[in-house]
Amino acid sequence: MKNTYFTSYFPLISIILFSVSFAIFTEMSTLELLKQVGIYRGMQEFFSAAGINLAIFLVFFLVYFMMFAALKLIADTLLQLSLLFFTRDSKGESLQKIRMGSIFYLLGGVASLVSVQSFYGLLLILLFVTLGYFIFFVYKIHSTLSLSGLIGIVFFHTLIWFTFFMSVIYLCTRLYNSIIASLPI
C-alpha cells in the first residue's frame, strides 16, 4: 500500500457489518417472540408489518452499533496502552505495522452476514476474527518486544478482557436475579 490511510475506513465498515448481522438476528428473534406472545397482531393495527420490522431492526442496529463502537474505542485504548508499557518502540512504528489488521474484522463482518441465522455462529465468527487479529498484532510487533514484553502484552490483554467480560456477565446476572426476585409471583 502506498497510502497508509487506505484502510482507515475498514473499522467503520466492520462495525456496520457486524451491527447489521446481529440486528437482523435479534430482529428475527424479537418478531418470533412478539408473535408467540400475541403482541404482534396488536402492533399491526397501528403500523404496517414492514414498518414494525424496520423499526425493530433500526433500534437493534443502533444498540449494536453503539456497543461495537464502544468496544472498538476500549480496544484501541488498551492496545496503545499495552504498546506504551511493553514495547521498545517510541516513534509509533508499531501502530503503522498493525493497520492492515483491520482487514480481519472486515472479512469477519462479511462472513457474519452469511451466518445471520445463528447467534452462536455470529459469536464464533467474532471470536475467531478477534483471536486472528490478536495473533496478527503480536506477530507484527514481536520485533519490538522482549520476551518479558511479549508475555506481558499477552497477559495484559487476556486479563483485561477476561475481567471486563466477566464483570459484565456478573452484573447482568445480578440485575436479572434482582428483577426476577422483585416480581410478585
Summary of the structure (lengths in Angstrom):
residues: 185
radius of gyration: 20.5
end to end distance: 63.2
largest distance: 65.9
contacts: 480
relative contact order: 0.12
helix: 84%
strand: 1%
